[in-house]
Amino acid sequence: MTFTQREPLTEQEALDYVQSLGYHSLAFDDSHEVDEELHWHEFDSVAIVISGAGSFADETGAVTQVQPGCMVTAEAGWLHRTLAGTQTRVVLGSNMPYEEWSHPINKPPVS
C-alpha cells in the first residue's frame, strides 16, 4: 500500500487520472458510523479522496487520516478497514471492472 497526499482534485480530474492508469473507475460516497471489519479486496486499486475526511487502519492497527487529495494505491489482498466517522466522496479505480467483482466485495481475512 502506498499513501500520498497531493493537491485536491475535482471528481472529473480524479476520474480522468484513474482512466490514464488504465483502471476502471467509479465515484461514491463512503460513510461509516461504525468501524468496518478488517477485510481485503480481490482487485488492485487506487482511491482518491475528493471531499470530506475520515480514517482507515491497516492490519497492524496503524491509523491513517484522509482528506481531499489523499490517494491510496493498494494491491489485491491488502488488509484494511475504514473507521467510524469517515464521511468522504471517493473516486476508486480498479484493475477489474465492477461487474467482475465477486461478492461480498469485502473479503474476510484468511486464518
N, CA, C and O of each residue as an XYZ file, in Angstrom:
444
protein
N       0.845     -1.164      0.000
C       0.000      0.000      0.000
C       0.893      1.231      0.000
O       1.887      1.300      0.723
N       0.519      2.192     -0.821
C       1.217      3.476     -0.879
C       0.207      4.579     -0.612
O      -0.861      4.615     -1.223
N       0.548      5.478      0.303
C      -0.316      6.598      0.649
C       0.403      7.885      0.276
O       1.556      8.095      0.654
N      -0.283      8.741     -0.465
C       0.299     10.041     -0.820
C      -0.737     11.130     -0.597
O      -1.941     10.903     -0.711
N      -0.243     12.310     -0.278
C      -1.095     13.497     -0.170
C      -0.704     14.416     -1.304
O       0.464     14.782     -1.442
N      -1.662     14.784     -2.105
C      -1.418     15.670     -3.230
C      -2.443     16.783     -3.192
O      -3.310     16.807     -2.318
N      -2.349     17.692     -4.121
C      -3.347     18.761     -4.199
C      -4.707     18.125     -4.487
O      -4.786     17.176     -5.266
N      -5.777     18.632     -3.873
C      -7.103     18.079     -4.144
C      -7.450     18.140     -5.632
O      -7.066     19.071     -6.340
N      -8.182     17.127     -6.083
C      -8.640     17.041     -7.463
C     -10.158     17.159     -7.489
O     -10.832     16.811     -6.519
N     -10.686     17.645     -8.589
C     -12.129     17.565     -8.776
C     -12.463     16.102     -9.068
O     -11.579     15.298     -9.363
N     -13.726     15.778     -8.981
C     -14.128     14.407     -9.276
C     -13.761     14.037    -10.709
O     -13.264     12.937    -10.952
N     -13.997     14.935    -11.659
C     -13.670     14.641    -13.054
C     -12.170     14.471    -13.244
O     -11.747     13.581    -13.981
N     -11.356     15.298    -12.599
C      -9.902     15.155    -12.699
C      -9.457     13.802    -12.154
O      -8.581     13.155    -12.727
N     -10.058     13.379    -11.052
C      -9.705     12.079    -10.469
C     -10.135     10.937    -11.385
O      -9.382      9.982    -11.574
N     -11.341     11.026    -11.957
C     -11.788     10.002    -12.906
C     -10.863      9.932    -14.112
O     -10.529      8.842    -14.577
N     -10.450     11.084    -14.619
C      -9.524     11.124    -15.754
C      -8.176     10.514    -15.382
O      -7.579      9.790    -16.178
N      -7.693     10.806    -14.170
C      -6.411     10.255    -13.713
C      -6.485      8.727    -13.634
O      -5.586      8.032    -14.108
N      -7.550      8.216    -13.038
C      -7.718      6.766    -12.921
C      -7.755      6.131    -14.308
O      -7.144      5.088    -14.537
N      -8.469      6.762    -15.223
C      -8.535      6.239    -16.588
C      -7.150      6.235    -17.235
O      -6.818      5.318    -17.987
N      -6.334      7.263    -16.942
C      -4.984      7.321    -17.517
C      -4.107      6.170    -17.032
O      -3.128      5.817    -17.688
N      -4.454      5.585    -15.889
C      -3.731      4.429    -15.358
C      -4.186      3.128    -16.012
O      -3.587      2.074    -15.796
N      -5.260      3.206    -16.822
C      -5.818      2.005    -17.433
C      -6.770      1.269    -16.509
O      -7.097      0.110    -16.761
N      -7.222      1.923    -15.440
C      -8.135      1.316    -14.477
C      -9.585      1.657    -14.810
O      -9.869      2.628    -15.511
N     -10.487      0.838    -14.290
C     -11.922      1.086    -14.344
C     -12.248      1.972    -13.151
O     -11.649      1.809    -12.089
N     -13.181      2.902    -13.299
C     -13.419      3.855    -12.216
C     -14.885      3.981    -11.840
O     -15.785      3.697    -12.630
N     -15.090      4.416    -10.604
C     -16.405      4.778    -10.112
C     -16.226      5.778     -8.986
O     -15.189      5.803     -8.323
N     -17.241      6.602     -8.775
C     -17.232      7.583     -7.690
C     -18.367      7.228     -6.742
O     -19.448      6.830     -7.178
N     -18.117      7.375     -5.438
C     -19.149      7.040     -4.457
C     -18.897      7.780     -3.149
O     -17.798      8.268     -2.884
N     -19.954      7.846     -2.342
C     -19.849      8.414     -1.002
C     -19.539      7.278     -0.041
O     -20.216      6.250     -0.043
N     -18.514      7.467      0.778
C     -18.072      6.465      1.746
C     -18.377      7.001      3.137
O     -17.697      7.907      3.619
N     -19.392      6.448      3.780
C     -19.870      6.947      5.062
C     -19.937      5.799      6.063
O     -20.559      4.772      5.795
N     -19.294      5.975      7.217
C     -19.244      4.900      8.212
C     -19.557      5.432      9.609
O     -18.880      6.323     10.121
N     -20.591      4.864     10.204
C     -20.935      5.212     11.584
C     -20.217      4.306     12.572
O     -20.050      4.668     13.737
N     -19.791      3.135     12.119
C     -19.045      2.188     12.949
C     -17.810      1.733     12.174
O     -17.754      1.845     10.949
N     -16.830      1.223     12.901
C     -15.634      0.684     12.250
C     -16.006     -0.519     11.389
O     -16.788     -1.375     11.803
N     -15.442     -0.572     10.196
C     -15.603     -1.763      9.369
C     -14.782     -2.894      9.967
O     -13.852     -2.666     10.741
N     -15.138     -4.108      9.596
C     -14.308     -5.265      9.923
C     -13.083     -5.240      9.016
O     -13.144     -4.740      7.893
N     -11.982     -5.776      9.501
C     -10.780     -5.903      8.686
C     -11.131     -6.756      7.466
O     -11.783     -7.793      7.592
N     -10.690     -6.307      6.274
C     -11.033     -7.029      5.053
C     -10.004     -6.747      3.959
O      -9.087     -5.945      4.135
N     -10.180     -7.425      2.831
C      -9.343     -7.227      1.651
C     -10.233     -7.282      0.416
O     -11.395     -7.682      0.487
N      -9.662     -6.870     -0.723
C     -10.376     -6.909     -2.000
C      -9.580     -7.743     -3.001
O      -8.364     -7.887     -2.879
N     -10.273     -8.281     -3.976
C      -9.628     -9.153     -4.970
C      -8.976     -8.389     -6.114
O      -8.426     -9.003     -7.029
N      -9.027     -7.066     -6.079
C      -8.525     -6.249     -7.179
C      -7.480     -5.250     -6.684
O      -7.507     -4.822     -5.530
N      -6.556     -4.887     -7.584
C      -5.648     -3.778     -7.322
C      -6.469     -2.497     -7.414
O      -7.422     -2.427     -8.189
N      -6.109     -1.488     -6.630
C      -6.936     -0.279     -6.625
C      -6.141      0.984     -6.357
O      -5.029      0.959     -5.829
N      -6.754      2.080     -6.739
C      -6.299      3.411     -6.343
C      -7.560      4.147     -5.894
O      -8.563      4.165     -6.607
N      -7.501      4.758     -4.702
C      -8.631      5.508     -4.160
C      -8.182      6.945     -3.926
O      -7.144      7.190     -3.311
N      -8.970      7.886     -4.419
C      -8.646      9.310     -4.293
C      -9.794      9.993     -3.557
O     -10.946      9.919     -3.985
N      -9.471     10.660     -2.445
C     -10.490     11.380     -1.678
C     -10.757     12.721     -2.358
O      -9.847     13.526     -2.554
N     -12.020     12.943     -2.712
C     -12.438     14.171     -3.382
C     -12.872     15.219     -2.361
O     -12.522     16.393     -2.476
N     -13.642     14.782     -1.357
C     -14.114     15.698     -0.320
C     -14.344     14.930      0.966
O     -14.409     13.700      0.974
N     -14.465     15.677      2.055
C     -14.724     15.076      3.351
C     -13.445     14.682      4.068
O     -12.346     15.082      3.685
N     -13.611     13.889      5.116
C     -12.478     13.459      5.934
C     -12.827     12.140      6.606
O     -13.993     11.756      6.691
N     -11.803     11.462      7.075
C     -12.002     10.202      7.767
C     -10.689      9.532      8.061
O      -9.641     10.177      8.093
N     -10.747      8.215      8.279
C      -9.535      7.472      8.585
C      -9.727      5.993      8.270
O     -10.849      5.495      8.180
N      -8.599      5.306      8.107
C      -8.606      3.860      7.932
C      -7.464      3.290      8.747
O      -6.531      4.004      9.115
N      -7.544      2.003      9.024
C      -6.491      1.296      9.751
C      -6.053      0.100      8.927
O      -6.844     -0.492      8.194
N      -4.771     -0.247      9.058
C      -4.275     -1.446      8.379
C      -4.308     -2.623      9.356
O      -4.812     -2.502     10.473
N      -3.770     -3.750      8.925
C      -3.851     -4.961      9.743
C      -3.086     -4.858     11.057
O      -3.360     -5.620     11.984
N      -2.131     -3.930     11.158
C      -1.383     -3.754     12.410
C      -2.070     -2.777     13.352
O      -1.645     -2.608     14.495
N      -3.138     -2.129     12.871
C      -3.834     -1.133     13.676
C      -3.348      0.282     13.442
O      -3.870      1.218     14.048
N      -2.352      0.464     12.570
C      -1.858      1.808     12.264
C      -2.969      2.593     11.574
O      -3.557      2.130     10.597
N      -3.247      3.783     12.095
C      -4.338      4.605     11.587
C      -3.786      5.708     10.698
O      -2.790      6.352     11.027
N      -4.453      5.917      9.558
C      -4.109      6.981      8.626
C      -5.325      7.874      8.439
O      -6.423      7.394      8.160
N      -5.119      9.184      8.596
C      -6.178     10.160      8.385
C      -6.233     10.515      6.901
O      -5.198     10.594      6.239
N      -7.443     10.729      6.380
C      -7.600     11.107      4.980
C      -8.391     12.405      4.864
O      -9.213     12.741      5.716
N      -8.112     13.114      3.785
C      -8.755     14.390      3.471
C      -8.661     14.573      1.964
O      -8.015     13.765      1.297
N      -9.281     15.602      1.405
C      -9.200     15.792     -0.048
C      -7.746     15.821     -0.533
O      -6.881     16.477      0.047
N      -7.521     15.084     -1.616
C      -6.182     14.991     -2.193
C      -5.419     13.753     -1.771
O      -4.375     13.449     -2.349
N      -5.917     13.029     -0.774
C      -5.251     11.791     -0.355
C      -5.474     10.722     -1.419
O      -6.557     10.609     -1.994
N      -4.427      9.946     -1.668
C      -4.517      8.857     -2.626
C      -3.889      7.615     -2.018
O      -2.761      7.653     -1.526
N      -4.630      6.513     -2.055
C      -4.159      5.225     -1.559
C      -4.095      4.278     -2.746
O      -5.095      4.059     -3.430
N      -2.920      3.719     -2.985
C      -2.727      2.729     -4.037
C      -2.438      1.401     -3.349
O      -1.512      1.303     -2.544
N      -3.224      0.386     -3.661
C      -3.088     -0.893     -2.956
C      -3.213     -2.060     -3.923
O      -3.954     -2.009     -4.905
N      -2.469     -3.108     -3.616
C      -2.576     -4.347     -4.374
C      -3.710     -5.185     -3.799
O      -4.090     -5.020     -2.640
N      -4.241     -6.075     -4.611
C      -5.246     -7.017     -4.137
C      -4.706     -7.734     -2.902
O      -3.529     -8.089     -2.839
N      -5.581     -7.939     -1.930
C      -5.181     -8.667     -0.727
C      -4.756     -7.794      0.443
O      -4.522     -8.312      1.534
N      -4.648     -6.475      0.245
C      -4.238     -5.585      1.337
C      -5.332     -5.552      2.404
O      -6.489     -5.259      2.101
N      -4.962     -5.855      3.660
C      -5.911     -5.855      4.767
C      -6.063     -4.449      5.334
O      -5.075     -3.777      5.632
N      -7.317     -4.013      5.479
C      -7.594     -2.664      5.970
C      -9.048     -2.578      6.433
O      -9.838     -3.497      6.218
N      -9.382     -1.462      7.067
C     -10.766     -1.192      7.436
C     -10.962      0.305      7.581
O     -10.104      1.001      8.125
N     -12.082      0.796      7.099
C     -12.438      2.196      7.266
C     -13.012      2.358      8.664
O     -13.747      1.495      9.146
N     -12.671      3.478      9.317
C     -13.066      3.685     10.700
C     -14.285      4.584     10.837
O     -14.584      5.394      9.959
N     -14.976      4.427     11.945
C     -16.174      5.206     12.246
C     -15.883      6.695     12.129
O     -14.801      7.160     12.487
N     -16.858      7.429     11.627
C     -16.724      8.873     11.473
C     -16.270      9.295     10.088
O     -16.259     10.485      9.771
N     -15.896      8.333      9.263
C     -15.465      8.660      7.906
C     -16.675      9.092      7.078
O     -17.687      8.394      7.013
N     -16.546     10.245      6.458
C     -17.574     10.803      5.572
C     -16.827     11.406      4.382
O     -16.424     12.568      4.435
N     -16.638     10.645      3.325
C     -15.858     11.109      2.180
C     -16.571     10.828      0.862
O     -17.442      9.963      0.769
N     -16.173     11.582     -0.139
C     -16.510     11.283     -1.540
C     -15.219     10.754     -2.135
O     -14.174     11.394     -2.016
N     -15.277      9.591     -2.774
C     -14.077      8.896     -3.240
C     -14.225      8.511     -4.705
O     -15.298      8.102     -5.147
N     -13.134      8.648     -5.451
C     -13.043      8.041     -6.771
C     -12.172      6.804     -6.597
O     -11.046      6.883     -6.106
N     -12.708      5.669     -7.006
C     -11.997      4.401     -6.894
C     -11.704      3.873     -8.288
O     -12.581      3.832     -9.151
N     -10.469      3.474     -8.492
C     -10.082      2.810     -9.726
C      -9.649      1.398     -9.405
O      -9.004      1.162     -8.383
N      -9.998      0.444    -10.276
C      -9.555     -0.932    -10.058
C      -9.144     -1.557    -11.383
O      -9.564     -1.126    -12.457
N      -8.317     -2.581    -11.275
C      -7.855     -3.266    -12.471
C      -8.881     -4.267    -13.001
O      -8.637     -4.933    -14.007
N     -10.031     -4.374    -12.323
C     -11.132     -5.242    -12.761
C     -12.395     -4.400    -12.889
O     -12.635     -3.539    -12.042
N     -13.205     -4.617    -13.909
C     -14.486     -3.914    -13.971
C     -15.370     -4.328    -12.794
O     -15.317     -5.470    -12.337
N     -16.173     -3.395    -12.315
C     -17.053     -3.655    -11.189
C     -17.905     -4.906    -11.406
O     -18.125     -5.674    -10.469
N     -18.380     -5.115    -12.621
C     -19.247     -6.249    -12.927
C     -18.560     -7.598    -12.693
O     -19.236     -8.618    -12.558
N     -17.236     -7.612    -12.644
C     -16.495     -8.861    -12.446
C     -16.112     -9.102    -10.989
O     -15.589    -10.166    -10.656
N     -16.368     -8.119    -10.114
C     -16.041     -8.319     -8.700
C     -16.952     -9.403     -8.125
O     -18.154     -9.425     -8.393
N     -16.366    -10.297     -7.333
C     -17.204    -11.273     -6.635
C     -17.733    -10.621     -5.351
O     -17.153     -9.669     -4.829
N     -18.836    -11.159     -4.870
C     -19.474    -10.572     -3.694
C     -19.514    -11.583     -2.563
O     -19.705    -12.775     -2.807
N     -19.338    -11.129     -1.333
C     -19.218     -9.740     -0.954
C     -17.893     -9.154     -1.427
O     -16.906     -9.868     -1.600
N     -17.892     -7.842     -1.631
C     -16.684     -7.152     -2.098
C     -15.613     -7.163     -1.014
O     -14.433     -7.351     -1.307
N     -16.024     -6.962      0.241
C     -15.087     -7.002      1.373
C     -14.909     -8.454      1.789
O     -15.846     -9.088      2.275
N     -13.699     -8.980      1.595
C     -13.389    -10.375      1.922
C     -12.769    -10.460      3.318
O     -11.889     -9.664      3.645
N     -13.209    -11.406      4.143
C     -12.633    -11.520      5.486
C     -11.196    -12.046      5.432
O     -10.819    -12.762      4.505
N     -10.402    -11.679      6.444
C      -9.026    -12.205      6.498
C      -9.016    -13.728      6.536
O      -9.922    -14.350      7.091
N      -8.005    -14.312      5.956
C      -7.852    -15.756      5.984
C      -7.056    -16.122      7.237
O      -6.046    -15.487      7.538
N      -7.498    -17.123      7.950
C      -6.814    -17.534      9.186
C      -5.483    -18.161      8.874
O      -4.763    -18.569      9.786
